[in-house]
Amino acid sequence: MSRSRMHVGFALKSPETRKACAAFEEVAAALDMFDTLPVPVLEALRDHVADQAKDEIGPRAEFMRAFATYLEGR
């Protein structure tokens, strides 16, 4: 095991790490939920997300554009 890796017990003492883990779980749950939605709903969501990101810059806008691309492939 590499010395740069953090032990789980130590990592989970960090509030930021716990928040990141919780956020990851929420994203995973949301992705699973998208598998249950009808295509027209996914298309409407894709269009909304793409429109919201259209005039923005930065990491959040990049994420939204990537999310719209993900929805396109659903």
C-alpha positions as CSV (number, residue, x, y, z in Angstrom):
1,M,0.0,0.0,0.0
2,S,1.3,3.4,-0.9
3,R,2.3,5.8,1.9
4,S,0.2,8.5,0.2
5,R,-3.0,6.6,0.9
6,M,-5.1,7.6,3.8
7,H,-6.5,5.0,6.2
8,V,-10.3,4.9,6.2
9,G,-10.7,5.5,9.9
10,F,-8.5,8.5,9.8
11,A,-10.1,9.9,6.6
12,L,-13.6,9.6,8.1
13,K,-12.7,11.7,11.0
14,S,-12.6,14.6,8.6
15,P,-15.9,16.4,8.2
16,E,-14.9,17.3,4.6
17,T,-14.3,13.7,3.7
18,R,-17.7,12.6,5.2
19,K,-19.4,15.4,3.2
20,A,-17.6,14.2,0.0
21,C,-18.7,10.6,0.7
22,A,-22.3,11.7,1.3
23,A,-22.3,13.8,-1.9
24,F,-20.9,10.9,-3.9
25,E,-23.7,8.7,-2.5
26,E,-26.3,11.3,-3.5
27,V,-25.0,11.5,-7.0
28,A,-24.9,7.7,-7.3
29,A,-28.6,7.5,-6.1
30,A,-29.6,10.2,-8.5
31,L,-28.0,8.4,-11.4
32,D,-29.9,5.3,-10.5
33,M,-33.1,7.2,-10.4
34,F,-32.6,8.5,-13.9
35,D,-32.9,4.9,-15.1
36,T,-36.5,5.0,-14.0
37,L,-37.6,8.2,-15.7
38,P,-39.3,8.3,-19.0
39,V,-37.4,9.6,-22.0
40,P,-39.4,12.9,-22.4
41,V,-38.6,13.8,-18.8
42,L,-34.9,13.1,-19.4
43,E,-35.0,15.2,-22.6
44,A,-36.6,18.1,-20.8
45,L,-34.1,17.9,-17.9
46,R,-31.2,17.7,-20.5
47,D,-32.5,20.9,-22.2
48,H,-32.9,22.7,-19.0
49,V,-29.5,21.8,-17.7
50,A,-27.9,22.7,-21.0
51,D,-29.7,26.1,-21.1
52,Q,-28.6,26.9,-17.5
53,A,-25.0,26.2,-18.4
54,K,-25.0,27.9,-21.7
55,D,-23.8,31.4,-20.6
56,E,-21.8,30.2,-17.6
57,I,-18.1,29.5,-17.2
58,G,-16.1,27.6,-14.7
59,P,-16.1,24.1,-13.1
60,R,-19.8,24.2,-12.3
61,A,-20.8,25.0,-15.8
62,E,-18.5,22.3,-17.1
63,F,-20.1,19.8,-14.8
64,M,-23.6,20.9,-16.0
65,R,-22.6,20.5,-19.7
66,A,-21.1,17.1,-19.0
67,F,-24.4,16.2,-17.1
68,A,-26.4,17.3,-20.2
69,T,-24.2,15.1,-22.4
70,Y,-24.8,12.2,-20.0
71,L,-28.6,12.8,-20.2
72,E,-28.3,12.8,-24.0
73,G,-27.1,9.3,-23.9
74,R,-29.8,8.0,-21.7
